Amino acid sequence: MSSSRKIGVLLGGLSVERDTSMRAGEAVTAALRHMGHEAFPMFVDRDIDVALRQTKIDVAFLAVRGRYSADGCLQGLLEIHGIPYTGSGVLASGLATNRAKAKDVLRLCNLPVAPGYVLRSDHEGSAPEIHGSFGFPVVVRPVNASLLWGGTLARDELELEGALDDVFCMEDRALIERFVQGRPLSVGILDGCALGMVEVPRAIAWAGLRSVGARGQEPCAPVRLSRERHESVLRLALQAYEALGCEGPACVEMLVSERLNETIVDIDTSPILLPASPLPLIAKQAGIAYGDLVEDILAGARLRAHGRRANRRAVQTVFEGPDRRLSAVHEAH
């Protein structure tokens, strides 16, 4: 299904995942062109604002990840420019990349998350004293989910201090969570519909810094659960998706234990779109080909800050005089 719209596939970015984003963006661009769309790649860097002004695209297909791209910054810029874009809006993207705030929202919705607390790098007193009777083992992760840190397992106070030092080298806040034993699952969701799930085995349960080059190429395996358990996992993932106000594509990472318990770990509002990545594989299991998945994601592109499903472009009056910023009048049509 072709259209006359000019589609810019935003890829690259300023995070350590830019290489993965480049490969995913190229795959998306090829799929869109194969479907008959006028699509071309746009590299996201600090000059992306100038590029958006010069190219005059009609729709932005977001294939970017990480800081300044999947955390709401880029979405906010597109809202200002009045360019409809794919995926979640500013609020959901920001919440999903802040693990501490996302856990708070999920708790308020009575959804299962691992107990934990946040520790700042400028904390007073020693980490073992603050940790107190919380117990071990625990998993230490950065609060910022856009950092490629899978988590460090700490079994005692010495390992806890070492894991905190590693996190504080990257950012000022660390999330300490109680270790939950379980199978890591990734549940794929598209436009409020849970498509299915895959298991993403890890050679080491908690290996610290993730391999950047392997992102999107993790070996995925089918999940074998009872029908009731399968439906329960999908339902929980969808509830987490809705609690954060997500839209478009997303992957909800969960741990499923043998004791019939599920724990929500992360919500990825900007899943990798390589053909061999979890979301495209889940869609394939659901009978959705890669090109159709890309087409469905594109169909959900819109502006979100106006609070309506219909796209409404923001229009500004012509600015004249030295005090033009103080006399700006905004309209919407």
Buried (B, 14 or more C-beta within 10 A) or exposed (E): EEBEBBBBBBBBBBBBBBEBBBBBBBBBBBBBBEBEBBBBBBBBEEEBEEBBEEEEBBBBBBBBBBBBBBBBBBBBBBBEBBBBBBBBBBBBBBBBBBBBBBBEBBEEEEBBBBEBBBBEEEBEEEBEEBBEEBEBBBBBBBBBBBBBBBBBBBEEBEBBBEBBEBBBEEBEBBBBBBBBEBBBBBBBBBBEEBBBBBBBEEEEBBBBEBEEEEBBBBEBEEBEBEEEBBEBBBEBBBBBBBBBBBBBBBBBBBBBEEEEEBBBBBBBBBBBBBBBBBBBBBBBBBEBEBBBBBBBBBEBBBBBBBEEEEBBEBEEEEEEEEEEEEEEEEEEE
